[in-house]
Structure formats: structure tokens, C-alpha cells
């Protein structure tokens, strides 16, 4: 069903209904911190300003990491869902995403960074319910 963007009560009601239908999978153990996309892009930009050979090699390594990270995030189901949700939205806007801690962290960090450049704030709410059996 379609809702007018001016009706926050109806939007909230539909959001709560959709959240209750979400099935959770077991959470993977995470050993590393999620990638900080903004910092990674900033480091690449900073290294472009220097001419040393070691800076060029480090920059190439970080670009490789960023490209792999971007490609992995682009294939993540959350990317397709969030892209569809914001396809007709122009900033400034706020998007709330319900996610289990760590399960989608890298993809969500990339999506948050991408949306922030469109003036869309992505608020990730960590859901701590146990996984369904």
C-alpha cells in the first residue's frame, strides 16, 4: 500500500508491522571492527597529495580495499532494499534501519556513507533479539 509522506503515524504503523515479520538468522562471530568508509576515503584522498613511493603503494592498497568493500556492499541484500526505499526521496531525509549488531555492519557503513552524500541520514538501530530457530 502507498502512504503519503506527510502521514508519519501511518508510516510508523506500517514500519512496525514490517518489523514484526522480519525473520532473523544466526549471527556470525565478528573479530574485526566494521570498515569506516569515510575514514578510508579520507585516507585515500590524503595519500593522493603526496609523491612518495610508499604513499603510492599504500594508496593503491587502500583503493583495492575500498573497491572490494564497495563491490561486496553493492551485492548485499540490504543495499537493494535501502536503494528501493530511498529511490524517490531527496535529501534531507532520515532513514531508520533495524539490524542485528555486526551482521550487516560493513554493508550498512558503505550505504550510510553513500546516502550521507545525498543528505540522507541513515540511523542503524541494533536489534538484540535472539535468532529464530
C-alpha positions as CSV (number, residue, x, y, z in Angstrom):
1,X,0.0,0.0,0.0
2,X,1.1,3.6,-0.6
3,X,1.4,6.2,2.1
4,X,1.6,9.9,1.8
5,X,5.0,11.1,3.1
6,X,3.1,13.7,5.3
7,X,1.5,10.9,7.3
8,X,4.1,9.9,10.0
9,X,1.6,7.8,12.0
10,X,0.7,5.6,9.1
11,X,4.4,5.3,8.2
12,X,5.2,4.2,11.7
13,X,2.4,1.7,11.8
14,X,3.5,0.1,8.6
15,X,7.1,0.1,9.8
16,X,6.2,-1.7,13.0
17,X,4.1,-4.3,11.0
18,X,7.0,-5.0,8.7
19,X,9.5,-5.2,11.6
20,X,7.3,-7.9,13.2
21,X,7.6,-10.0,10.0
22,X,11.4,-10.0,9.9
23,X,12.9,-13.4,10.4
24,X,16.4,-13.4,11.9
25,X,19.3,-15.8,11.1
26,X,22.1,-16.8,13.3
27,X,24.6,-14.1,13.9
28,X,28.2,-14.6,12.6
29,X,31.0,-14.1,15.1
30,X,32.8,-10.8,14.2
31,X,36.5,-10.4,15.1
32,X,37.3,-7.1,13.4
33,X,35.8,-3.7,13.6
34,X,33.5,-2.7,10.7
35,X,35.2,-0.7,8.0
36,X,35.0,3.0,8.5
37,X,34.2,4.1,4.9
38,X,34.5,7.8,5.5
39,X,37.9,7.4,7.0
40,X,39.1,5.0,4.2
41,X,38.0,7.5,1.5
42,X,39.7,10.3,3.5
43,X,43.0,8.4,3.8
44,X,43.0,7.7,0.1
45,X,42.4,11.4,-0.7
46,X,45.2,12.4,1.7
47,X,47.6,10.0,0.2
48,X,47.0,11.3,-3.3
49,X,48.5,14.6,-2.2
50,X,52.0,13.0,-1.5
51,X,54.5,11.9,-4.1
52,X,56.5,9.3,-2.1
53,X,56.6,5.7,-3.4
54,X,55.4,4.3,-0.1
55,X,52.4,6.6,-0.2
56,X,51.5,5.5,-3.7
57,X,51.7,1.8,-2.7
58,X,49.6,2.4,0.4
59,X,47.1,4.4,-1.6
60,X,46.9,1.6,-4.2
61,X,46.3,-0.9,-1.3
62,X,43.6,1.3,0.2
63,X,41.9,1.8,-3.2
64,X,41.9,-2.0,-3.6
65,X,40.3,-2.4,-0.2
66,X,37.7,0.3,-1.0
67,X,36.8,-1.3,-4.3
68,X,36.4,-4.7,-2.8
69,X,34.4,-3.2,0.0
70,X,32.1,-1.3,-2.4
71,X,31.5,-4.3,-4.6
72,X,30.7,-6.5,-1.6
73,X,28.3,-3.9,-0.2
74,X,26.6,-3.5,-3.7
75,X,25.8,-7.2,-3.7
76,X,24.4,-7.2,-0.1
77,X,20.5,-7.6,0.1
78,X,20.3,-4.5,2.4
79,X,21.7,-2.4,-0.4
80,X,18.9,-3.3,-2.8
81,X,16.2,-2.9,-0.1
82,X,17.5,0.5,1.0
83,X,18.1,1.7,-2.6
84,X,14.5,0.9,-3.3
85,X,13.3,2.6,-0.2
86,X,15.1,5.9,-1.0
87,X,14.8,5.8,-4.7
88,X,12.1,8.6,-4.7
89,X,13.5,10.5,-1.7
90,X,15.6,13.6,-2.0
91,X,17.5,14.9,1.0
92,X,17.4,16.0,3.6
93,X,15.8,12.8,5.0
94,X,16.2,10.3,7.7
95,X,16.1,6.5,7.2
96,X,15.9,4.1,10.1
97,X,17.3,0.6,9.6
98,X,16.8,-2.3,12.0
99,X,19.7,-4.7,12.0
100,X,21.4,-7.2,14.3
101,X,24.7,-6.0,15.7
102,X,27.6,-6.9,13.3
103,X,25.6,-8.9,10.8
104,X,25.4,-6.2,8.2
105,X,27.9,-3.7,9.6
106,X,30.2,-3.3,6.6
107,X,27.4,-3.1,4.0
108,X,25.4,-0.6,6.2
109,X,28.5,1.5,6.7
110,X,29.0,1.8,3.0
111,X,25.3,2.6,2.4
112,X,25.3,5.2,5.2
113,X,28.4,6.9,3.6
114,X,26.8,6.8,0.2
115,X,23.4,8.2,1.5
116,X,25.1,10.9,3.5
117,X,26.4,12.4,0.3
118,X,22.8,12.7,-0.8
119,X,21.9,14.4,2.5
120,X,20.0,11.3,3.7
121,X,20.9,10.3,7.3
122,X,20.8,6.6,7.9
123,X,20.2,5.6,11.5
124,X,21.0,2.0,12.3
125,X,19.1,0.5,15.2
126,X,20.7,-2.7,16.5
127,X,18.1,-5.4,17.3
128,X,19.2,-7.8,20.1
129,X,16.6,-10.4,19.8
130,X,17.9,-14.0,19.7
131,X,17.9,-15.6,16.3
132,X,14.9,-17.8,15.4
133,X,15.5,-21.5,15.5
